[in-house]
Structures are given as structure tokens and as C-alpha cells.
Amino acid sequence: MLDFVLLTDSGSGIEDDGVFEIERLLKQSDPDYQIEPSDPADFALLHFTSGTTGTPKCVMHVHAAIAHHL
């Protein structure tokens, strides 16, 4: 189940029902916060197809794959 949606560069200012502007959250965060360590094989993000030709499909990516996407 999806708990949150983080909007990046949307500029909409709309936040509702688990949808948040990441820029606002970062500005409100503690500058001394330390993130938890993770392994390159840990789950990091989801990519979805558009679903224009059928049901949208999801692919899970690990941290190590992010550099390749960049």
C-alpha cells in the first residue's frame, strides 16, 4: 500500500491525503537529522508504466540502480 506521495518541482502548493510538497518538508526538517544507513541492494524506488495499453506495471529498483538511472 502506498502511504505517501512526494511532489517534486510541482509548484502547485496542493497537499492533501498523504500528498506532500518535498520542498516544504525539507525546509521544515531538522538540519542535524541523520538518515539511516542502507545497503546498495535495499529497495529504493518504484517506476510505473503509464498503463495506456493495459494495466500499469511497476518495477522495483534498488539503491545501486539509481546511479544508472541518473
mmJSON file of the N, C-alpha and C atoms, coordinates in Angstrom:
{"data_MODEL":{"atom_site":{
"group_PDB":["ATOM","ATOM","ATOM","ATOM","ATOM","ATOM","ATOM","ATOM","ATOM","ATOM","ATOM","ATOM","ATOM","ATOM","ATOM","ATOM","ATOM","ATOM","ATOM","ATOM","ATOM","ATOM","ATOM","ATOM","ATOM","ATOM","ATOM","ATOM","ATOM","ATOM","ATOM","ATOM","ATOM","ATOM","ATOM","ATOM","ATOM","ATOM","ATOM","ATOM","ATOM","ATOM","ATOM","ATOM","ATOM","ATOM","ATOM","ATOM","ATOM","ATOM","ATOM","ATOM","ATOM","ATOM","ATOM","ATOM","ATOM","ATOM","ATOM","ATOM","ATOM","ATOM","ATOM","ATOM","ATOM","ATOM","ATOM","ATOM","ATOM","ATOM","ATOM","ATOM","ATOM","ATOM","ATOM","ATOM","ATOM","ATOM","ATOM","ATOM","ATOM","ATOM","ATOM","ATOM","ATOM","ATOM","ATOM","ATOM","ATOM","ATOM","ATOM","ATOM","ATOM","ATOM","ATOM","ATOM","ATOM","ATOM","ATOM","ATOM","ATOM","ATOM","ATOM","ATOM","ATOM","ATOM","ATOM","ATOM","ATOM","ATOM","ATOM","ATOM","ATOM","ATOM","ATOM","ATOM","ATOM","ATOM","ATOM","ATOM","ATOM","ATOM","ATOM","ATOM","ATOM","ATOM","ATOM","ATOM","ATOM","ATOM","ATOM","ATOM","ATOM","ATOM","ATOM","ATOM","ATOM","ATOM","ATOM","ATOM","ATOM","ATOM","ATOM","ATOM","ATOM","ATOM","ATOM","ATOM","ATOM","ATOM","ATOM","ATOM","ATOM","ATOM","ATOM","ATOM","ATOM","ATOM","ATOM","ATOM","ATOM","ATOM","ATOM","ATOM","ATOM","ATOM","ATOM","ATOM","ATOM","ATOM","ATOM","ATOM","ATOM","ATOM","ATOM","ATOM","ATOM","ATOM","ATOM","ATOM","ATOM","ATOM","ATOM","ATOM","ATOM","ATOM","ATOM","ATOM","ATOM","ATOM","ATOM","ATOM","ATOM","ATOM","ATOM","ATOM","ATOM","ATOM","ATOM","ATOM","ATOM","ATOM","ATOM","ATOM","ATOM","ATOM","ATOM","ATOM","ATOM","ATOM"],
"id":[1,2,3,4,5,6,7,8,9,10,11,12,13,14,15,16,17,18,19,20,21,22,23,24,25,26,27,28,29,30,31,32,33,34,35,36,37,38,39,40,41,42,43,44,45,46,47,48,49,50,51,52,53,54,55,56,57,58,59,60,61,62,63,64,65,66,67,68,69,70,71,72,73,74,75,76,77,78,79,80,81,82,83,84,85,86,87,88,89,90,91,92,93,94,95,96,97,98,99,100,101,102,103,104,105,106,107,108,109,110,111,112,113,114,115,116,117,118,119,120,121,122,123,124,125,126,127,128,129,130,131,132,133,134,135,136,137,138,139,140,141,142,143,144,145,146,147,148,149,150,151,152,153,154,155,156,157,158,159,160,161,162,163,164,165,166,167,168,169,170,171,172,173,174,175,176,177,178,179,180,181,182,183,184,185,186,187,188,189,190,191,192,193,194,195,196,197,198,199,200,201,202,203,204,205,206,207,208,209,210],
"type_symbol":["N","C","C","N","C","C","N","C","C","N","C","C","N","C","C","N","C","C","N","C","C","N","C","C","N","C","C","N","C","C","N","C","C","N","C","C","N","C","C","N","C","C","N","C","C","N","C","C","N","C","C","N","C","C","N","C","C","N","C","C","N","C","C","N","C","C","N","C","C","N","C","C","N","C","C","N","C","C","N","C","C","N","C","C","N","C","C","N","C","C","N","C","C","N","C","C","N","C","C","N","C","C","N","C","C","N","C","C","N","C","C","N","C","C","N","C","C","N","C","C","N","C","C","N","C","C","N","C","C","N","C","C","N","C","C","N","C","C","N","C","C","N","C","C","N","C","C","N","C","C","N","C","C","N","C","C","N","C","C","N","C","C","N","C","C","N","C","C","N","C","C","N","C","C","N","C","C","N","C","C","N","C","C","N","C","C","N","C","C","N","C","C","N","C","C","N","C","C","N","C","C","N","C","C","N","C","C","N","C","C"],
"label_atom_id":["N","CA","C","N","CA","C","N","CA","C","N","CA","C","N","CA","C","N","CA","C","N","CA","C","N","CA","C","N","CA","C","N","CA","C","N","CA","C","N","CA","C","N","CA","C","N","CA","C","N","CA","C","N","CA","C","N","CA","C","N","CA","C","N","CA","C","N","CA","C","N","CA","C","N","CA","C","N","CA","C","N","CA","C","N","CA","C","N","CA","C","N","CA","C","N","CA","C","N","CA","C","N","CA","C","N","CA","C","N","CA","C","N","CA","C","N","CA","C","N","CA","C","N","CA","C","N","CA","C","N","CA","C","N","CA","C","N","CA","C","N","CA","C","N","CA","C","N","CA","C","N","CA","C","N","CA","C","N","CA","C","N","CA","C","N","CA","C","N","CA","C","N","CA","C","N","CA","C","N","CA","C","N","CA","C","N","CA","C","N","CA","C","N","CA","C","N","CA","C","N","CA","C","N","CA","C","N","CA","C","N","CA","C","N","CA","C","N","CA","C","N","CA","C","N","CA","C","N","CA","C","N","CA","C","N","CA","C","N","CA","C","N","CA","C"],
"label_alt_id":[null,null,null,null,null,null,null,null,null,null,null,null,null,null,null,null,null,null,null,null,null,null,null,null,null,null,null,null,null,null,null,null,null,null,null,null,null,null,null,null,null,null,null,null,null,null,null,null,null,null,null,null,null,null,null,null,null,null,null,null,null,null,null,null,null,null,null,null,null,null,null,null,null,null,null,null,null,null,null,null,null,null,null,null,null,null,null,null,null,null,null,null,null,null,null,null,null,null,null,null,null,null,null,null,null,null,null,null,null,null,null,null,null,null,null,null,null,null,null,null,null,null,null,null,null,null,null,null,null,null,null,null,null,null,null,null,null,null,null,null,null,null,null,null,null,null,null,null,null,null,null,null,null,null,null,null,null,null,null,null,null,null,null,null,null,null,null,null,null,null,null,null,null,null,null,null,null,null,null,null,null,null,null,null,null,null,null,null,null,null,null,null,null,null,null,null,null,null,null,null,null,null,null,null,null,null,null,null,null,null],
"label_comp_id":["MET","MET","MET","LEU","LEU","LEU","ASP","ASP","ASP","PHE","PHE","PHE","VAL","VAL","VAL","LEU","LEU","LEU","LEU","LEU","LEU","THR","THR","THR","ASP","ASP","ASP","SER","SER","SER","GLY","GLY","GLY","SER","SER","SER","GLY","GLY","GLY","ILE","ILE","ILE","GLU","GLU","GLU","ASP","ASP","ASP","ASP","ASP","ASP","GLY","GLY","GLY","VAL","VAL","VAL","PHE","PHE","PHE","GLU","GLU","GLU","ILE","ILE","ILE","GLU","GLU","GLU","ARG","ARG","ARG","LEU","LEU","LEU","LEU","LEU","LEU","LYS","LYS","LYS","GLN","GLN","GLN","SER","SER","SER","ASP","ASP","ASP","PRO","PRO","PRO","ASP","ASP","ASP","TYR","TYR","TYR","GLN","GLN","GLN","ILE","ILE","ILE","GLU","GLU","GLU","PRO","PRO","PRO","SER","SER","SER","ASP","ASP","ASP","PRO","PRO","PRO","ALA","ALA","ALA","ASP","ASP","ASP","PHE","PHE","PHE","ALA","ALA","ALA","LEU","LEU","LEU","LEU","LEU","LEU","HIS","HIS","HIS","PHE","PHE","PHE","THR","THR","THR","SER","SER","SER","GLY","GLY","GLY","THR","THR","THR","THR","THR","THR","GLY","GLY","GLY","THR","THR","THR","PRO","PRO","PRO","LYS","LYS","LYS","CYS","CYS","CYS","VAL","VAL","VAL","MET","MET","MET","HIS","HIS","HIS","VAL","VAL","VAL","HIS","HIS","HIS","ALA","ALA","ALA","ALA","ALA","ALA","ILE","ILE","ILE","ALA","ALA","ALA","HIS","HIS","HIS","HIS","HIS","HIS","LEU","LEU","LEU"],
"label_asym_id":["A","A","A","A","A","A","A","A","A","A","A","A","A","A","A","A","A","A","A","A","A","A","A","A","A","A","A","A","A","A","A","A","A","A","A","A","A","A","A","A","A","A","A","A","A","A","A","A","A","A","A","A","A","A","A","A","A","A","A","A","A","A","A","A","A","A","A","A","A","A","A","A","A","A","A","A","A","A","A","A","A","A","A","A","A","A","A","A","A","A","A","A","A","A","A","A","A","A","A","A","A","A","A","A","A","A","A","A","A","A","A","A","A","A","A","A","A","A","A","A","A","A","A","A","A","A","A","A","A","A","A","A","A","A","A","A","A","A","A","A","A","A","A","A","A","A","A","A","A","A","A","A","A","A","A","A","A","A","A","A","A","A","A","A","A","A","A","A","A","A","A","A","A","A","A","A","A","A","A","A","A","A","A","A","A","A","A","A","A","A","A","A","A","A","A","A","A","A","A","A","A","A","A","A","A","A","A","A","A","A"],
"label_entity_id":["1","1","1","1","1","1","1","1","1","1","1","1","1","1","1","1","1","1","1","1","1","1","1","1","1","1","1","1","1","1","1","1","1","1","1","1","1","1","1","1","1","1","1","1","1","1","1","1","1","1","1","1","1","1","1","1","1","1","1","1","1","1","1","1","1","1","1","1","1","1","1","1","1","1","1","1","1","1","1","1","1","1","1","1","1","1","1","1","1","1","1","1","1","1","1","1","1","1","1","1","1","1","1","1","1","1","1","1","1","1","1","1","1","1","1","1","1","1","1","1","1","1","1","1","1","1","1","1","1","1","1","1","1","1","1","1","1","1","1","1","1","1","1","1","1","1","1","1","1","1","1","1","1","1","1","1","1","1","1","1","1","1","1","1","1","1","1","1","1","1","1","1","1","1","1","1","1","1","1","1","1","1","1","1","1","1","1","1","1","1","1","1","1","1","1","1","1","1","1","1","1","1","1","1","1","1","1","1","1","1"],
"label_seq_id":[1,1,1,2,2,2,3,3,3,4,4,4,5,5,5,6,6,6,7,7,7,8,8,8,9,9,9,10,10,10,11,11,11,12,12,12,13,13,13,14,14,14,15,15,15,16,16,16,17,17,17,18,18,18,19,19,19,20,20,20,21,21,21,22,22,22,23,23,23,24,24,24,25,25,25,26,26,26,27,27,27,28,28,28,29,29,29,30,30,30,31,31,31,32,32,32,33,33,33,34,34,34,35,35,35,36,36,36,37,37,37,38,38,38,39,39,39,40,40,40,41,41,41,42,42,42,43,43,43,44,44,44,45,45,45,46,46,46,47,47,47,48,48,48,49,49,49,50,50,50,51,51,51,52,52,52,53,53,53,54,54,54,55,55,55,56,56,56,57,57,57,58,58,58,59,59,59,60,60,60,61,61,61,62,62,62,63,63,63,64,64,64,65,65,65,66,66,66,67,67,67,68,68,68,69,69,69,70,70,70],
"pdbx_PDB_ins_code":[null,null,null,null,null,null,null,null,null,null,null,null,null,null,null,null,null,null,null,null,null,null,null,null,null,null,null,null,null,null,null,null,null,null,null,null,null,null,null,null,null,null,null,null,null,null,null,null,null,null,null,null,null,null,null,null,null,null,null,null,null,null,null,null,null,null,null,null,null,null,null,null,null,null,null,null,null,null,null,null,null,null,null,null,null,null,null,null,null,null,null,null,null,null,null,null,null,null,null,null,null,null,null,null,null,null,null,null,null,null,null,null,null,null,null,null,null,null,null,null,null,null,null,null,null,null,null,null,null,null,null,null,null,null,null,null,null,null,null,null,null,null,null,null,null,null,null,null,null,null,null,null,null,null,null,null,null,null,null,null,null,null,null,null,null,null,null,null,null,null,null,null,null,null,null,null,null,null,null,null,null,null,null,null,null,null,null,null,null,null,null,null,null,null,null,null,null,null,null,null,null,null,null,null,null,null,null,null,null,null],
"Cartn_x":[0.845,0.0,0.884,0.513,1.238,0.807,1.778,1.461,1.541,2.534,2.763,3.132,2.798,3.262,4.021,5.274,6.087,6.191,5.724,5.763,7.079,7.736,8.976,8.756,9.172,9.092,7.695,6.671,5.318,4.889,5.3,4.922,3.444,2.704,1.254,0.812,1.596,1.202,0.056,-0.395,-1.511,-0.984,-1.504,-1.158,-2.447,-2.665,-3.911,-3.789,-4.33,-4.43,-3.13,-2.04,-0.783,0.032,-0.378,0.387,1.08,2.411,3.192,4.198,4.444,5.491,6.812,7.763,9.017,9.825,9.747,10.475,10.062,8.764,8.274,8.732,8.653,9.075,10.56,11.377,12.813,13.136,12.424,12.641,12.277,11.318,10.87,11.673,12.527,13.24,14.397,14.805,15.927,17.22,18.023,19.258,20.286,20.125,21.062,20.585,19.471,18.925,19.906,20.09,20.956,20.087,20.236,19.447,19.987,19.127,19.526,20.417,21.455,22.286,21.488,21.832,21.167,22.205,21.782,22.625,22.325,23.312,23.039,21.943,21.694,20.661,19.293,19.18,17.893,16.968,15.677,14.649,14.691,14.608,14.708,13.528,13.084,12.029,11.25,10.115,9.244,9.139,9.175,8.847,7.592,6.669,5.426,5.317,4.742,4.379,3.121,2.797,1.637,0.321,0.322,-0.92,-1.782,-1.225,-2.037,-2.478,-1.745,-2.132,-2.613,-2.864,-3.31,-3.056,-3.079,-2.855,-1.433,-1.262,0.091,0.91,2.176,3.066,4.139,4.586,5.555,6.863,7.981,9.296,9.955,10.414,11.116,12.606,13.224,14.651,15.358,16.604,17.413,18.289,18.872,19.718,20.832,21.475,22.601,22.188,20.92,20.459,20.256,20.128,19.83,20.909,22.165,23.255,23.11,22.649,22.46,21.304,20.267,19.154,19.573,20.425,20.905,21.649],
"Cartn_y":[-1.186,0.0,1.241,2.218,3.473,4.38,4.814,5.661,7.153,7.538,8.954,9.15,10.331,10.781,12.076,12.134,13.336,14.008,15.256,16.003,16.768,16.686,17.424,18.411,19.633,20.684,20.9,20.623,20.814,22.271,22.945,24.337,24.551,23.475,23.589,24.078,23.74,24.087,23.246,22.28,21.427,20.235,20.072,18.93,18.403,17.092,16.525,15.011,14.41,12.952,12.213,12.585,11.881,12.372,13.482,14.086,15.323,15.379,16.452,17.036,18.347,19.029,18.765,18.127,17.768,19.013,20.08,21.314,21.857,21.867,22.377,21.476,20.167,19.24,19.381,19.565,19.717,21.004,22.075,23.343,23.229,22.375,22.207,21.159,20.433,19.328,19.816,18.978,19.257,19.172,20.243,20.209,19.209,18.752,17.792,16.346,16.125,14.775,13.88,12.666,11.686,10.57,10.299,9.231,7.876,6.891,5.534,4.98,4.246,3.64,2.611,2.461,1.471,0.711,-0.414,-1.269,-0.98,-1.063,-0.834,-1.742,-2.883,-3.807,-3.551,-2.548,-2.214,-1.544,-1.821,-1.221,0.305,1.011,2.466,3.193,2.723,3.453,2.537,3.057,2.344,3.154,2.49,3.095,2.41,3.198,2.655,2.969,2.045,2.347,3.208,3.828,4.72,3.969,2.729,1.979,2.302,2.986,3.37,2.169,1.061,-0.119,-1.263,-0.981,-2.013,-1.568,-2.502,-2.195,-1.679,-0.559,-0.075,-1.144,-1.205,-2.181,-1.442,-2.088,-1.485,-2.274,-1.552,-2.169,-1.589,-2.456,-2.006,-1.903,-0.815,-0.601,-0.473,-0.887,-0.802,0.45,0.807,1.999,1.978,0.841,0.758,1.096,0.936,1.204,2.693,3.495,4.921,5.614,5.301,5.928,5.653,4.488,4.145,4.932,5.206,5.997,7.429,7.932,9.309,9.483],
"Cartn_z":[0.0,0.0,0.0,-0.771,-0.868,0.279,1.098,2.247,1.921,1.116,0.827,-0.633,-1.147,-2.451,-2.204,-2.664,-2.526,-3.879,-3.963,-5.213,-5.293,-6.437,-6.658,-7.787,-7.576,-8.599,-9.149,-8.365,-8.896,-8.78,-7.709,-7.52,-7.298,-7.123,-7.006,-5.626,-4.599,-3.246,-2.725,-3.496,-3.101,-2.315,-1.108,-0.277,0.342,0.192,0.69,0.769,1.809,1.927,1.586,2.261,2.054,0.878,0.249,-0.845,-0.289,-0.436,0.17,-0.813,-0.705,-1.458,-0.742,-1.41,-0.757,-0.375,-1.158,-0.841,0.53,0.797,2.082,3.217,3.015,4.063,4.368,3.344,3.56,4.32,4.014,4.718,6.197,6.527,7.911,8.67,7.982,8.626,9.5,10.424,11.311,10.506,10.461,9.673,10.2,11.433,12.021,11.899,11.2,11.054,10.303,10.793,10.147,9.56,8.276,7.67,8.107,8.073,8.417,7.303,7.683,6.636,5.83,4.58,3.745,2.923,2.432,1.619,0.142,-0.747,-2.17,-2.735,-2.105,-2.582,-1.957,-1.07,-0.448,-1.466,-1.345,-2.187,-2.058,-3.177,-3.149,-3.802,-4.963,-5.657,-6.594,-7.026,-7.978,-9.259,-10.376,-11.669,-12.173,-12.698,-13.241,-14.722,-15.474,-16.85,-16.819,-17.936,-17.98,-17.947,-18.409,-18.46,-19.661,-20.656,-21.816,-22.648,-22.574,-23.358,-22.478,-21.217,-20.283,-18.863,-17.953,-16.546,-16.333,-15.59,-15.316,-14.593,-14.922,-14.297,-13.51,-12.451,-11.544,-11.572,-11.5,-11.378,-10.14,-9.235,-8.033,-8.34,-7.886,-8.1,-6.749,-6.718,-5.501,-5.555,-4.405,-4.331,-5.372,-5.571,-6.506,-7.941,-8.273,-9.629,-9.894,-8.847,-9.031,-9.836,-9.606,-10.362,-11.854,-12.204,-13.611,-14.224,-13.433,-13.928,-14.156,-13.29,-13.413,-14.715],
"occupancy":[1.0,1.0,1.0,1.0,1.0,1.0,1.0,1.0,1.0,1.0,1.0,1.0,1.0,1.0,1.0,1.0,1.0,1.0,1.0,1.0,1.0,1.0,1.0,1.0,1.0,1.0,1.0,1.0,1.0,1.0,1.0,1.0,1.0,1.0,1.0,1.0,1.0,1.0,1.0,1.0,1.0,1.0,1.0,1.0,1.0,1.0,1.0,1.0,1.0,1.0,1.0,1.0,1.0,1.0,1.0,1.0,1.0,1.0,1.0,1.0,1.0,1.0,1.0,1.0,1.0,1.0,1.0,1.0,1.0,1.0,1.0,1.0,1.0,1.0,1.0,1.0,1.0,1.0,1.0,1.0,1.0,1.0,1.0,1.0,1.0,1.0,1.0,1.0,1.0,1.0,1.0,1.0,1.0,1.0,1.0,1.0,1.0,1.0,1.0,1.0,1.0,1.0,1.0,1.0,1.0,1.0,1.0,1.0,1.0,1.0,1.0,1.0,1.0,1.0,1.0,1.0,1.0,1.0,1.0,1.0,1.0,1.0,1.0,1.0,1.0,1.0,1.0,1.0,1.0,1.0,1.0,1.0,1.0,1.0,1.0,1.0,1.0,1.0,1.0,1.0,1.0,1.0,1.0,1.0,1.0,1.0,1.0,1.0,1.0,1.0,1.0,1.0,1.0,1.0,1.0,1.0,1.0,1.0,1.0,1.0,1.0,1.0,1.0,1.0,1.0,1.0,1.0,1.0,1.0,1.0,1.0,1.0,1.0,1.0,1.0,1.0,1.0,1.0,1.0,1.0,1.0,1.0,1.0,1.0,1.0,1.0,1.0,1.0,1.0,1.0,1.0,1.0,1.0,1.0,1.0,1.0,1.0,1.0,1.0,1.0,1.0,1.0,1.0,1.0,1.0,1.0,1.0,1.0,1.0,1.0],
"B_iso_or_equiv":[0.0,0.0,0.0,0.0,0.0,0.0,0.0,0.0,0.0,0.0,0.0,0.0,0.0,0.0,0.0,0.0,0.0,0.0,0.0,0.0,0.0,0.0,0.0,0.0,0.0,0.0,0.0,0.0,0.0,0.0,0.0,0.0,0.0,0.0,0.0,0.0,0.0,0.0,0.0,0.0,0.0,0.0,0.0,0.0,0.0,0.0,0.0,0.0,0.0,0.0,0.0,0.0,0.0,0.0,0.0,0.0,0.0,0.0,0.0,0.0,0.0,0.0,0.0,0.0,0.0,0.0,0.0,0.0,0.0,0.0,0.0,0.0,0.0,0.0,0.0,0.0,0.0,0.0,0.0,0.0,0.0,0.0,0.0,0.0,0.0,0.0,0.0,0.0,0.0,0.0,0.0,0.0,0.0,0.0,0.0,0.0,0.0,0.0,0.0,0.0,0.0,0.0,0.0,0.0,0.0,0.0,0.0,0.0,0.0,0.0,0.0,0.0,0.0,0.0,0.0,0.0,0.0,0.0,0.0,0.0,0.0,0.0,0.0,0.0,0.0,0.0,0.0,0.0,0.0,0.0,0.0,0.0,0.0,0.0,0.0,0.0,0.0,0.0,0.0,0.0,0.0,0.0,0.0,0.0,0.0,0.0,0.0,0.0,0.0,0.0,0.0,0.0,0.0,0.0,0.0,0.0,0.0,0.0,0.0,0.0,0.0,0.0,0.0,0.0,0.0,0.0,0.0,0.0,0.0,0.0,0.0,0.0,0.0,0.0,0.0,0.0,0.0,0.0,0.0,0.0,0.0,0.0,0.0,0.0,0.0,0.0,0.0,0.0,0.0,0.0,0.0,0.0,0.0,0.0,0.0,0.0,0.0,0.0,0.0,0.0,0.0,0.0,0.0,0.0,0.0,0.0,0.0,0.0,0.0,0.0],
"pdbx_formal_charge":[null,null,null,null,null,null,null,null,null,null,null,null,null,null,null,null,null,null,null,null,null,null,null,null,null,null,null,null,null,null,null,null,null,null,null,null,null,null,null,null,null,null,null,null,null,null,null,null,null,null,null,null,null,null,null,null,null,null,null,null,null,null,null,null,null,null,null,null,null,null,null,null,null,null,null,null,null,null,null,null,null,null,null,null,null,null,null,null,null,null,null,null,null,null,null,null,null,null,null,null,null,null,null,null,null,null,null,null,null,null,null,null,null,null,null,null,null,null,null,null,null,null,null,null,null,null,null,null,null,null,null,null,null,null,null,null,null,null,null,null,null,null,null,null,null,null,null,null,null,null,null,null,null,null,null,null,null,null,null,null,null,null,null,null,null,null,null,null,null,null,null,null,null,null,null,null,null,null,null,null,null,null,null,null,null,null,null,null,null,null,null,null,null,null,null,null,null,null,null,null,null,null,null,null,null,null,null,null,null,null],
"auth_seq_id":[1,1,1,2,2,2,3,3,3,4,4,4,5,5,5,6,6,6,7,7,7,8,8,8,9,9,9,10,10,10,11,11,11,12,12,12,13,13,13,14,14,14,15,15,15,16,16,16,17,17,17,18,18,18,19,19,19,20,20,20,21,21,21,22,22,22,23,23,23,24,24,24,25,25,25,26,26,26,27,27,27,28,28,28,29,29,29,30,30,30,31,31,31,32,32,32,33,33,33,34,34,34,35,35,35,36,36,36,37,37,37,38,38,38,39,39,39,40,40,40,41,41,41,42,42,42,43,43,43,44,44,44,45,45,45,46,46,46,47,47,47,48,48,48,49,49,49,50,50,50,51,51,51,52,52,52,53,53,53,54,54,54,55,55,55,56,56,56,57,57,57,58,58,58,59,59,59,60,60,60,61,61,61,62,62,62,63,63,63,64,64,64,65,65,65,66,66,66,67,67,67,68,68,68,69,69,69,70,70,70],
"auth_comp_id":["MET","MET","MET","LEU","LEU","LEU","ASP","ASP","ASP","PHE","PHE","PHE","VAL","VAL","VAL","LEU","LEU","LEU","LEU","LEU","LEU","THR","THR","THR","ASP","ASP","ASP","SER","SER","SER","GLY","GLY","GLY","SER","SER","SER","GLY","GLY","GLY","ILE","ILE","ILE","GLU","GLU","GLU","ASP","ASP","ASP","ASP","ASP","ASP","GLY","GLY","GLY","VAL","VAL","VAL","PHE","PHE","PHE","GLU","GLU","GLU","ILE","ILE","ILE","GLU","GLU","GLU","ARG","ARG","ARG","LEU","LEU","LEU","LEU","LEU","LEU","LYS","LYS","LYS","GLN","GLN","GLN","SER","SER","SER","ASP","ASP","ASP","PRO","PRO","PRO","ASP","ASP","ASP","TYR","TYR","TYR","GLN","GLN","GLN","ILE","ILE","ILE","GLU","GLU","GLU","PRO","PRO","PRO","SER","SER","SER","ASP","ASP","ASP","PRO","PRO","PRO","ALA","ALA","ALA","ASP","ASP","ASP","PHE","PHE","PHE","ALA","ALA","ALA","LEU","LEU","LEU","LEU","LEU","LEU","HIS","HIS","HIS","PHE","PHE","PHE","THR","THR","THR","SER","SER","SER","GLY","GLY","GLY","THR","THR","THR","THR","THR","THR","GLY","GLY","GLY","THR","THR","THR","PRO","PRO","PRO","LYS","LYS","LYS","CYS","CYS","CYS","VAL","VAL","VAL","MET","MET","MET","HIS","HIS","HIS","VAL","VAL","VAL","HIS","HIS","HIS","ALA","ALA","ALA","ALA","ALA","ALA","ILE","ILE","ILE","ALA","ALA","ALA","HIS","HIS","HIS","HIS","HIS","HIS","LEU","LEU","LEU"],
"auth_asym_id":["A","A","A","A","A","A","A","A","A","A","A","A","A","A","A","A","A","A","A","A","A","A","A","A","A","A","A","A","A","A","A","A","A","A","A","A","A","A","A","A","A","A","A","A","A","A","A","A","A","A","A","A","A","A","A","A","A","A","A","A","A","A","A","A","A","A","A","A","A","A","A","A","A","A","A","A","A","A","A","A","A","A","A","A","A","A","A","A","A","A","A","A","A","A","A","A","A","A","A","A","A","A","A","A","A","A","A","A","A","A","A","A","A","A","A","A","A","A","A","A","A","A","A","A","A","A","A","A","A","A","A","A","A","A","A","A","A","A","A","A","A","A","A","A","A","A","A","A","A","A","A","A","A","A","A","A","A","A","A","A","A","A","A","A","A","A","A","A","A","A","A","A","A","A","A","A","A","A","A","A","A","A","A","A","A","A","A","A","A","A","A","A","A","A","A","A","A","A","A","A","A","A","A","A","A","A","A","A","A","A"],
"auth_atom_id":["N","CA","C","N","CA","C","N","CA","C","N","CA","C","N","CA","C","N","CA","C","N","CA","C","N","CA","C","N","CA","C","N","CA","C","N","CA","C","N","CA","C","N","CA","C","N","CA","C","N","CA","C","N","CA","C","N","CA","C","N","CA","C","N","CA","C","N","CA","C","N","CA","C","N","CA","C","N","CA","C","N","CA","C","N","CA","C","N","CA","C","N","CA","C","N","CA","C","N","CA","C","N","CA","C","N","CA","C","N","CA","C","N","CA","C","N","CA","C","N","CA","C","N","CA","C","N","CA","C","N","CA","C","N","CA","C","N","CA","C","N","CA","C","N","CA","C","N","CA","C","N","CA","C","N","CA","C","N","CA","C","N","CA","C","N","CA","C","N","CA","C","N","CA","C","N","CA","C","N","CA","C","N","CA","C","N","CA","C","N","CA","C","N","CA","C","N","CA","C","N","CA","C","N","CA","C","N","CA","C","N","CA","C","N","CA","C","N","CA","C","N","CA","C","N","CA","C","N","CA","C","N","CA","C","N","CA","C","N","CA","C","N","CA","C"],
"pdbx_PDB_model_num":[1,1,1,1,1,1,1,1,1,1,1,1,1,1,1,1,1,1,1,1,1,1,1,1,1,1,1,1,1,1,1,1,1,1,1,1,1,1,1,1,1,1,1,1,1,1,1,1,1,1,1,1,1,1,1,1,1,1,1,1,1,1,1,1,1,1,1,1,1,1,1,1,1,1,1,1,1,1,1,1,1,1,1,1,1,1,1,1,1,1,1,1,1,1,1,1,1,1,1,1,1,1,1,1,1,1,1,1,1,1,1,1,1,1,1,1,1,1,1,1,1,1,1,1,1,1,1,1,1,1,1,1,1,1,1,1,1,1,1,1,1,1,1,1,1,1,1,1,1,1,1,1,1,1,1,1,1,1,1,1,1,1,1,1,1,1,1,1,1,1,1,1,1,1,1,1,1,1,1,1,1,1,1,1,1,1,1,1,1,1,1,1,1,1,1,1,1,1,1,1,1,1,1,1,1,1,1,1,1,1]
}}}
